Amino acid sequence: MKYDFTTIMDRAGKDSVAVDVIPFQGAEVKEGFSKIPMWVADMNYAAAPSVVKAVAKRLEHPAFGYFNPSEEYYASIIRWQRERNGVEGIEPEHIGYENGVLGGVAAAVQAFTAPGEAVLLHAPTYVGFTHTLEDNGRKIILSDLKQDDEGVWRMDYEDMDRKLKEYKIHFAVFCSPHNPCGRVWTREEIEKAMEIYKANNCVVVSDEIWSDLTLNGHKHIPTQTISEDARQRVIALYAPSKTFNLAGLIGSYHIIYNKYLRDRMCRQAELSHYNSMNVLSMHALIGAYEPEGAEWVDELREVLAANVNYAYDYITENFDGVELSKPEGTYMLYLDCSKWCEAKGKSLDELIRSGIERGVIWQDGRPFNKPNTIRMNLAVPHSLVIEAMERLKKYVF
């Protein structure tokens, strides 16, 4: 490996929610156990060198006044989407800044729905979608993903269509790749979903923030590339933050080809006067989307795949009663502990606290709309994945 994904960084006191916060009330790490941060979706690796260099170079100029996004910013996104996702025909006017993907979701739901109106999402559901939509007074209607005989999560197209009609829904949020399930949808799956959205005249927000982090040969298919109708119907949201561990810098972007959707979206985002790019965030994206950044991501995906493969095999072989689907993308596991809790006569609360007591800081999965679940972040050095699994086997499961 050319880049360092093995060093265990000391992030304590360095502005890190991942290590400074325990996300479960009343849970504490017992003496003698170090913290292994495996909950919130950021990575415990140093940022790509090209990002650090780009930000450092900008800091050499000691003025940080008002600015407009540069031509290089737009060119970087266009090149990245072409080279990584095979997308052609993006123009600078199709790209717009968003203060985070959830900020983009909030702007879109305000622009295209009314308070009290229903929105369709899949369940399990990224908890950020839930908070954003509920905070904006929208009604969430869930279409449950189903696991097939091999445990692979699948969309229930009949259920989607029925609920869109029953609740007169014309706005949907689609997550691709899916968080927390880790599915990388195939072209055929996205085509079927888009046919249903089209038939029900839905504006679709497609959250593709995980698009760079596909694993084990799986390939991301941008939702807008499915058809001309999808190109005109979809608001796609991207960001370098998940890929390059830049969440603290803030900065996402939309790609919208349809002028009507774009005008409504941009106007809504302007109303708060808070949807403004940070100059260092702009330069971080430019540095991330350089060829060196692409090289770094390719190595990262190998590291994440190794972690996912190891953890999946270890859990399925050693943790009786814990069920999971092997992620095809992202770096999150979504553990269903229902059978374990029933067999042991223990609650999920007890299980979560037991893991945290041994320093495995994992996340309650119930807010993602599935009972008895835990979400687990594997974007840590491989040695910590091994250590976490061994602690869980010895002390928890």
C-alpha positions in Angstrom: 0.0 0.0 0.0 1.3 3.4 -0.9 -1.0 5.2 1.7 -1.3 4.7 5.4 -4.4 2.9 6.6 -2.8 1.1 9.5 -1.8 3.8 11.9 -4.1 4.1 14.9 -4.6 7.8 15.3 -5.2 9.4 18.7 -8.3 11.6 18.0 -9.2 12.3 21.6 -9.7 16.0 22.1 -9.2 16.7 18.4 -12.7 17.7 17.5 -14.0 14.1 17.0 -17.5 13.1 17.9 -16.5 9.5 17.0 -14.2 9.2 20.0 -15.4 12.0 22.3 -19.0 10.9 22.5 -20.6 7.6 23.6 -23.9 7.4 21.7 -25.9 5.5 24.3 -27.3 6.9 27.5 -25.8 5.4 30.7 -23.1 3.4 28.9 -19.5 3.8 29.9 -16.2 2.1 28.9 -14.8 -0.1 31.7 -11.3 0.5 33.0 -8.7 -1.4 31.1 -10.5 -1.2 27.7 -9.5 1.3 25.0 -12.1 2.9 22.8 -12.7 1.6 19.3 -14.9 4.1 17.5 -17.3 2.1 15.4 -20.5 4.1 15.3 -20.9 7.5 13.5 -20.1 7.3 9.8 -16.7 8.9 9.6 -13.4 7.1 9.1 -10.5 6.7 11.4 -7.9 7.2 8.7 -5.9 10.4 7.9 -7.4 12.3 5.0 -5.9 11.8 1.6 -2.5 13.6 1.1 -3.9 15.5 -1.9 -6.6 17.0 0.3 -4.2 18.1 3.0 -1.9 19.6 0.4 -4.6 21.5 -1.4 -5.9 23.0 1.9 -2.4 23.8 3.1 -1.6 25.6 -0.2 -4.7 27.7 0.1 -3.7 28.6 3.7 -0.5 30.1 2.4 -2.6 33.0 1.1 -3.7 34.9 4.3 -7.0 36.3 3.1 -10.4 34.5 3.3 -13.0 37.0 2.0 -16.0 36.5 -0.1 -15.6 34.3 -3.1 -17.3 32.5 -5.9 -16.8 28.8 -6.7 -13.9 28.6 -9.2 -13.9 27.0 -12.6 -11.5 24.4 -11.2 -14.2 23.4 -8.7 -16.8 22.7 -11.4 -14.2 21.0 -13.6 -13.1 18.7 -10.8 -16.6 17.5 -10.2 -17.3 17.0 -13.9 -14.0 15.1 -14.4 -14.6 12.9 -11.3 -18.1 12.0 -12.4 -16.9 11.1 -15.9 -13.9 9.1 -14.8 -15.4 7.3 -11.8 -19.1 6.9 -12.8 -19.0 7.2 -16.6 -21.3 10.2 -16.6 -21.1 12.5 -19.7 -22.8 15.8 -20.4 -22.5 17.5 -17.0 -22.2 21.3 -17.4 -21.3 23.7 -14.6 -24.9 25.0 -14.5 -26.1 21.5 -13.5 -24.0 21.6 -10.3 -25.0 23.4 -7.2 -23.6 23.7 -3.7 -25.4 22.2 -0.7 -24.6 22.6 3.0 -24.5 18.8 3.4 -26.6 16.1 1.8 -29.2 16.5 4.4 -29.3 20.2 3.7 -30.0 19.2 0.1 -32.8 16.9 1.2 -34.3 19.6 3.3 -34.2 22.1 0.5 -35.8 19.7 -1.9 -38.6 18.6 0.4 -39.4 22.3 1.1 -39.4 23.1 -2.6 -41.5 20.2 -3.8 -43.9 19.2 -1.0 -46.2 21.0 1.5 -46.1 20.6 5.3 -48.0 17.4 6.3 -47.5 15.8 2.9 -46.2 12.3 2.7 -42.8 11.2 1.5 -41.7 7.6 0.5 -38.5 6.1 1.9 -37.2 2.6 2.2 -36.7 0.9 5.6 -34.3 0.4 7.1 -33.8 4.1 6.8 -30.9 6.4 7.3 -31.7 8.2 10.5 -30.6 11.5 9.1 -33.5 11.3 6.5 -36.0 10.7 9.4 -34.9 13.7 11.4 -34.7 16.0 8.4 -38.2 15.1 7.1 -39.9 15.1 10.5 -38.2 18.4 11.5 -39.7 19.8 8.3 -43.2 18.6 9.2 -43.5 15.9 6.5 -45.1 12.5 7.0 -42.8 9.5 6.4 -44.2 6.4 4.6 -41.9 3.5 4.7 -41.6 0.7 2.1 -39.7 -2.1 3.8 -36.8 -3.7 2.0 -37.0 -7.5 2.1 -34.2 -10.0 2.4 -34.2 -12.9 -0.1 -33.2 -16.5 0.7 -29.5 -15.5 0.6 -30.0 -12.5 2.9 -29.7 -9.9 0.2 -31.8 -6.8 0.7 -34.3 -6.2 -2.1 -36.9 -3.5 -2.9 -40.5 -4.5 -2.8 -41.8 -2.8 -6.0 -45.4 -3.7 -5.5 -45.4 -2.2 -2.0 -43.7 0.9 -3.3 -46.3 1.4 -6.0 -49.2 0.7 -3.6 -48.1 3.2 -1.0 -47.3 5.9 -3.5 -50.9 5.6 -4.8 -52.6 5.1 -1.4 -51.0 8.1 0.2 -50.9 10.2 -3.0 -47.1 10.6 -2.7 -45.2 12.6 -5.3 -41.8 12.9 -3.6 -39.4 10.0 -2.7 -35.9 9.8 -1.2 -33.8 7.0 -2.7 -30.5 5.9 -1.1 -27.9 4.5 -3.5 -25.7 2.8 -2.3 -28.0 2.1 0.6 -27.3 3.1 4.2 -27.4 1.2 6.5 -27.9 -2.0 4.5 -24.9 -1.6 2.2 -26.7 -2.6 -1.0 -25.2 -1.4 -4.3 -28.3 -1.4 -6.5 -28.0 -3.0 -9.9 -29.1 -1.2 -13.1 -32.1 -3.4 -13.4 -33.2 -2.7 -9.8 -32.9 1.0 -10.3 -34.7 0.8 -13.6 -37.7 -0.9 -11.9 -37.7 1.7 -9.1 -37.6 4.6 -11.5 -40.5 3.1 -13.6 -42.6 3.2 -10.5 -41.6 6.7 -9.5 -42.3 7.8 -13.1 -45.8 6.1 -13.1 -46.6 8.0 -9.9 -45.2 11.3 -11.0 -42.6 11.6 -8.2 -39.7 14.0 -7.8 -36.9 11.7 -6.6 -34.0 12.8 -4.4 -31.1 10.3 -4.9 -28.6 10.3 -2.1 -25.4 9.0 -3.7 -22.9 10.2 -1.0 -21.6 6.6 -0.7 -21.1 6.2 -4.5 -17.3 6.1 -4.4 -17.2 3.3 -1.7 -18.3 0.2 -3.5 -16.7 -3.1 -2.5 -15.6 -6.4 -3.9 -16.3 -5.7 -7.6 -19.6 -4.0 -7.2 -20.2 -0.9 -9.3 -22.3 2.2 -8.6 -24.9 3.1 -11.2 -25.9 6.8 -11.0 -29.7 7.0 -10.8 -29.8 9.8 -13.4 -28.1 7.6 -16.0 -30.9 5.0 -16.1 -33.1 6.8 -18.7 -33.9 10.3 -20.0 -36.8 10.4 -17.7 -34.6 9.7 -14.7 -32.2 12.4 -15.9 -35.1 14.9 -15.8 -36.8 13.5 -12.7 -33.9 13.1 -10.2 -32.1 15.5 -7.9 -28.8 13.7 -7.2 -26.8 14.6 -4.1 -23.1 13.9 -3.8 -20.2 14.9 -1.5 -16.5 14.1 -1.0 -17.1 14.0 2.8 -17.8 10.2 3.2 -15.2 9.2 0.6 -12.4 11.4 2.0 -13.4 11.8 5.6 -14.2 15.5 5.3 -17.5 15.8 7.2 -16.1 18.5 9.5 -15.3 20.8 6.5 -19.0 20.6 5.3 -19.7 20.6 1.6 -21.9 18.7 -0.7 -23.3 19.3 -4.2 -26.3 18.5 -6.3 -26.5 17.6 -10.0 -29.8 18.6 -11.5 -30.4 18.6 -15.3 -34.0 19.7 -15.3 -34.1 23.5 -15.3 -37.5 23.6 -13.5 -36.3 21.3 -10.7 -33.0 23.2 -10.5 -34.6 26.6 -10.3 -36.9 25.6 -7.6 -34.2 23.8 -5.6 -31.7 26.7 -5.9 -34.3 29.2 -4.9 -35.3 27.2 -1.8 -31.7 26.8 -0.8 -31.1 30.6 -1.1 -33.9 31.5 1.2 -32.1 30.8 4.5 -28.9 32.7 3.4 -26.9 29.9 5.1 -26.3 27.7 2.1 -22.8 29.1 1.4 -19.6 27.3 0.6 -16.5 27.5 2.8 -13.4 28.4 0.7 -11.4 25.6 2.4 -14.1 23.1 1.6 -13.9 24.1 -2.0 -10.1 23.5 -2.1 -10.5 20.3 -0.2 -12.9 19.0 -2.9 -10.5 20.0 -5.6 -7.6 18.2 -3.9 -9.8 15.1 -3.3 -10.8 14.9 -6.9 -7.2 15.0 -8.2 -5.7 11.8 -9.7 -3.8 11.2 -6.5 -7.1 11.3 -4.6 -8.5 8.7 -7.0 -5.5 6.5 -6.3 -6.0 6.9 -2.6 -9.7 6.0 -2.9 -8.8 2.8 -4.8 -6.5 1.7 -2.0 -9.1 2.7 0.6 -11.7 0.5 -1.1 -9.3 -2.5 -0.8 -8.8 -1.8 2.9 -12.6 -1.5 3.5 -13.3 -4.6 1.6 -10.8 -6.6 3.6 -12.4 -5.2 6.8 -15.9 -6.1 5.7 -14.9 -9.6 4.5 -13.1 -10.3 7.8 -15.9 -9.0 10.0 -18.7 -10.7 8.1 -16.9 -14.1 8.2 -16.0 -13.7 11.9 -19.6 -12.8 12.9 -21.3 -15.5 10.9 -18.9 -18.1 12.2 -18.8 -17.0 15.9 -21.9 -15.0 16.9 -24.8 -17.4 17.0 -28.1 -15.6 16.6 -26.7 -12.6 14.9 -27.8 -12.2 11.3 -26.4 -9.8 8.7 -26.2 -9.2 5.0 -22.7 -8.7 3.6 -22.3 -5.1 2.5 -21.6 -4.4 -1.2 -20.8 -0.8 -0.5 -20.2 1.6 2.4 -18.3 0.6 5.5 -21.2 -0.1 7.7 -22.5 -3.4 9.1 -26.2 -3.7 10.1 -26.5 -6.5 12.6 -29.9 -8.1 13.4 -29.6 -9.5 17.0 -33.2 -10.6 17.4 -32.5 -14.3 17.7 -29.5 -13.7 20.0 -31.6 -11.6 22.4 -34.4 -14.1 22.4 -32.0 -17.1 23.0 -30.1 -15.3 25.8 -33.1 -13.6 27.4 -31.5 -10.2 27.1 -32.6 -6.9 25.7 -30.9 -5.0 23.0 -30.1 -2.2 25.5 -28.1 -4.7 27.6 -26.3 -5.9 24.5 -25.3 -2.5 23.3 -24.1 -1.5 26.8 -22.1 -4.7 27.1 -20.2 -3.9 23.9 -19.5 -0.3 24.9 -18.3 -1.4 28.3 -15.6 -3.3 26.5 -14.7 -0.3 24.3 -16.6 -1.3 21.2 -18.4 2.0 20.6 -21.2 0.8 18.2 -24.6 2.3 17.4 -28.2 1.5 18.3 -29.7 0.4 15.0 -33.4 0.8 16.0 -33.6 4.5 14.9 -33.0 3.1 11.3 -36.5 1.5 11.6 -35.7 -2.1 12.3 -35.9 -3.6 15.8 -33.1 -5.4 17.6 -30.4 -4.0 15.3 -26.9 -2.5 15.7 -25.0 -0.4 13.1 -21.3 -0.9 13.1 -18.6 1.2 11.4 -15.6 -0.8 10.0 -13.6 2.2 8.7 -10.8 1.7 11.2 -7.4 0.1 10.9 -7.7 -3.6 10.3 -6.0 -4.4 13.6 -8.8 -2.7 15.4 -11.4 -4.7 13.5 -9.7 -7.9 14.7 -9.5 -6.5 18.3 -13.2 -5.5 18.3 -14.3 -8.9 17.1 -12.2 -10.7 19.7 -13.6 -8.5 22.5 -17.1 -9.1 21.3 -16.6 -12.9 21.2 -14.9 -13.1 24.6 -17.0 -10.7 26.6 -20.3 -10.0 24.8 -21.6 -12.7 22.5 
